[in-house]
């Protein structure tokens, strides 16, 4: 195998709770991760010339060791003493700095692709152990599907699949620093009502009840991000007005997703945010569905 084409899928958080800040500066979380069909495209190709080269359709993305794709490839090349080089072509579709694990899923795909391209014979579990050293979301992006994520995000438990449903994604014209959000999250000062009911979402998933899943969703990071960026609440309100069962922020934001139980309502919401009276609220809008 000299080349491989990959699809790197984004994620949303059906629920996200932060339990405490650890002594090492990280936070213990309890969240439900869900892969969606919105994806980047990555082409990997072996090269005779040693080294790692990245090309992308977005000029502002780093193409050196500051890129997680680069670091994923280098980790495996160093460990397995790979003498050949690799060329990567990234077509970025998932919004950047958006709470959808765009960088993590690209790195996960590189881990997977390098394993195949250079016949390293690593299992997904073995890849996950290496991936977590670069980022807490990367193991889930290798796993995909629906999962309970605990610890700093590296402890993953598969959950029943999210039932098929339309999902509208909308990112306002801002970028949010995950570091900023966590630095300004004071968990001990928040009331109990600020913590989402993660267990109720798990129970709803086990019943395959999309309405209850949506109604029980929550994200404790909204207490920080929405305070600084009120446009997130505006998008949530617009989605609910246009028929979403519920709408919340994904990850540390600023992307908002709405879950619908009616395809016509979802399309109407997408069109309103993309072309209609609500187009001023979001810079990027997508209509997608759960990856299964």
C-alpha positions in Angstrom: 0.0 0.0 0.0 1.5 3.3 -1.1 -1.5 5.6 -0.4 -4.7 5.7 1.5 -7.8 8.0 1.5 -9.4 8.7 4.9 -12.5 10.4 6.2 -12.0 12.1 9.6 -15.4 12.5 11.3 -16.3 15.3 13.8 -18.0 14.9 17.1 -20.6 16.6 19.3 -21.2 16.2 23.1 -24.7 15.0 23.9 -23.8 15.9 27.5 -20.7 17.4 29.1 -20.1 17.6 32.9 -16.9 18.7 34.6 -16.5 17.1 38.1 -13.3 18.7 39.4 -9.9 20.2 38.6 -7.0 17.8 39.2 -3.7 18.7 40.7 -2.0 18.3 37.3 -4.2 21.1 35.9 -6.4 18.9 33.9 -10.1 18.4 34.7 -12.0 15.2 35.4 -15.0 15.1 33.0 -18.0 12.9 32.5 -19.5 13.4 29.0 -21.2 11.6 26.2 -19.4 11.8 22.9 -21.2 11.3 19.5 -19.6 11.0 16.1 -21.4 12.9 13.3 -21.1 12.4 9.5 -19.5 15.8 8.9 -15.9 15.0 8.0 -12.6 16.2 6.7 -10.8 14.3 3.9 -7.2 13.2 4.3 -5.0 11.6 1.7 -1.8 10.0 2.9 1.0 8.9 0.5 4.4 7.3 1.1 7.4 9.2 -0.2 10.9 8.1 -0.9 12.2 11.4 0.6 12.2 11.2 4.4 10.1 13.6 6.4 6.5 14.7 6.9 4.8 17.2 4.5 1.3 18.6 4.9 -0.8 20.5 2.4 -4.2 21.9 3.3 -7.0 24.0 1.8 -6.8 26.5 4.7 -3.8 28.7 4.6 -3.9 29.6 8.3 -3.5 26.0 9.6 0.0 25.0 10.7 1.8 22.4 8.6 4.6 21.7 11.0 5.0 20.1 14.5 2.2 22.5 15.7 -0.3 20.3 13.7 -1.6 17.2 15.5 -1.5 15.3 12.2 2.2 16.0 12.0 2.8 14.9 15.6 0.8 11.7 15.2 2.8 10.7 12.1 6.1 11.6 13.8 5.2 9.6 16.9 4.8 6.4 14.9 7.7 7.1 12.6 10.1 7.6 15.5 8.8 4.6 17.4 9.0 2.2 14.5 12.1 3.8 12.9 10.3 4.4 9.6 12.9 5.7 7.1 10.4 6.6 4.3 8.5 9.9 4.3 4.8 10.7 4.2 2.9 13.3 2.4 -0.5 14.4 3.7 -3.3 16.4 1.9 -6.0 17.7 4.2 -9.3 19.1 2.9 -10.7 20.8 6.0 -14.5 20.8 6.3 -15.2 20.6 10.1 -15.1 24.1 11.6 -11.8 25.0 13.2 -11.7 25.8 17.0 -15.3 24.9 17.2 -15.7 22.2 19.9 -16.0 19.4 17.4 -12.6 17.8 17.8 -11.5 18.7 14.3 -7.8 18.6 15.0 -8.2 15.4 17.1 -10.1 13.5 14.5 -7.5 14.4 11.8 -4.8 13.1 14.1 -6.8 9.9 14.8 -7.1 9.3 11.0 -3.4 9.8 10.6 -2.7 7.2 13.4 -5.1 4.8 11.6 -3.7 5.6 8.1 0.0 5.3 9.1 -0.8 2.0 10.8 -2.2 0.7 7.5 0.3 2.4 5.2 3.4 1.1 6.9 1.8 -2.2 8.0 2.5 -1.6 11.7 -0.1 -4.2 12.8 -1.3 -2.2 15.8 -4.8 -2.8 17.1 -7.2 0.2 17.7 -6.6 -0.2 21.5 -2.8 0.0 20.9 -3.3 3.1 18.8 -5.5 4.7 21.4 -2.8 4.3 24.1 -0.4 6.2 21.9 -3.0 8.7 20.8 -3.9 9.9 24.3 -0.4 11.2 24.8 -1.2 13.9 22.1 -4.8 14.7 23.1 -7.7 13.4 25.3 -10.2 13.4 22.4 -8.1 11.4 20.0 -8.8 8.0 21.4 -12.6 8.6 21.0 -12.0 9.8 17.4 -10.3 6.4 16.7 -13.2 4.5 18.4 -16.1 6.5 16.9 -19.8 6.0 17.6 -21.5 6.9 20.9 -19.5 6.6 24.2 -19.3 7.7 27.8 -16.0 9.6 28.3 -14.5 9.9 31.8 -11.2 10.8 33.4 -9.6 13.5 31.3 -11.5 11.9 28.4 -9.4 8.8 27.9 -11.7 6.3 29.7 -14.2 5.3 27.1 -17.3 3.1 27.5 -19.4 2.3 24.4 -23.1 3.3 24.7 -26.2 2.4 22.7 -26.2 4.2 19.4 -27.9 7.6 19.0 -31.1 6.8 16.9 -31.1 8.2 13.4 -32.0 11.9 13.4 -31.3 15.2 11.6 -28.7 17.4 13.3 -28.1 21.1 12.4 -24.7 22.5 13.3 -24.0 26.2 13.4 -20.8 28.0 14.3 -20.8 31.8 14.8 -18.1 34.0 13.5 -15.9 33.6 16.6 -13.3 31.1 17.8 -13.1 29.9 21.4 -10.0 28.8 23.3 -10.6 25.6 25.2 -7.9 26.7 27.6 -9.7 30.0 28.3 -13.0 28.2 29.0 -11.5 25.7 31.5 -9.4 28.4 33.2 -12.6 30.4 33.8 -14.7 27.4 34.9 -15.0 27.5 38.7 -16.7 24.1 39.3 -16.9 24.5 43.1 -18.8 27.8 42.8 -21.5 26.4 40.5 -24.9 25.3 41.8 -25.9 21.6 41.4 -28.4 22.6 38.8 -25.5 23.7 36.5 -24.4 20.1 36.2 -26.1 18.2 33.4 -27.9 14.9 34.1 -25.6 12.6 32.2 -27.2 9.4 33.5 -30.6 10.4 32.1 -29.1 10.8 28.6 -27.6 7.3 29.0 -30.9 5.9 30.0 -32.7 7.6 27.1 -30.1 6.1 24.7 -30.8 2.6 26.1 -34.5 3.2 25.3 -33.6 4.5 21.8 -35.7 7.6 22.7 -34.4 10.5 20.6 -36.8 13.0 22.2 -35.7 12.2 25.8 -32.0 12.1 24.7 -32.3 15.6 23.4 -34.4 17.0 26.3 -31.9 15.7 28.9 -28.8 17.2 27.1 -26.6 19.7 28.8 -23.2 21.3 28.8 -21.6 22.8 31.9 -19.1 24.8 29.8 -21.9 27.0 28.6 -21.7 28.7 32.0 -18.4 30.2 30.8 -18.7 30.4 27.0 -22.2 31.7 26.7 -21.4 34.4 29.3 -18.6 35.8 27.1 -20.3 35.1 23.7 -24.1 35.7 23.9 -24.5 34.9 20.2 -24.3 31.2 21.3 -27.6 31.6 23.2 -29.1 33.4 20.2 -28.4 30.4 17.9 -29.8 28.0 20.5 -33.0 30.0 20.8 -33.3 30.2 17.0 -32.9 26.4 16.6 -35.6 25.7 19.3 -37.9 28.2 17.7 -37.5 26.5 14.4 -38.3 23.1 15.8 -35.3 21.6 17.5 -36.2 19.3 20.3 -33.2 20.8 22.1 -30.0 22.7 21.2 -26.8 23.0 23.1 -23.2 24.0 22.6 -20.7 21.3 21.7 -17.5 21.0 23.7 -16.1 24.3 24.7 -17.9 25.9 21.8 -18.7 27.9 20.0 -20.5 25.5 17.7 -24.2 24.9 18.6 -26.1 21.8 17.5 -29.8 21.1 17.4 -31.3 17.7 17.4 -34.6 17.3 15.5 -37.2 14.5 15.3 -38.5 15.8 12.0 -36.5 16.2 8.8 -38.6 19.0 7.4 -38.1 21.1 10.5 -34.3 20.4 10.4 -34.1 21.5 6.7 -36.1 24.7 7.5 -33.8 25.5 10.4 -30.7 24.9 8.2 -32.1 27.1 5.5 -33.0 29.9 7.9 -29.5 29.9 9.5 -27.7 29.5 6.2 -29.7 31.7 3.8 -32.7 33.2 5.6 -33.6 35.6 8.4 -31.2 34.0 10.9 -28.1 34.0 8.6 -26.5 36.8 10.6 -26.2 34.4 13.6 -23.8 31.9 12.1 -20.8 31.8 9.7 -20.9 28.1 9.1 -24.0 25.9 9.0 -24.3 22.2 8.3 -27.1 19.6 8.1 -25.8 16.2 9.2 -26.8 13.1 11.1 -25.2 10.6 13.6 -22.4 8.5 12.2 -23.4 4.8 12.6 
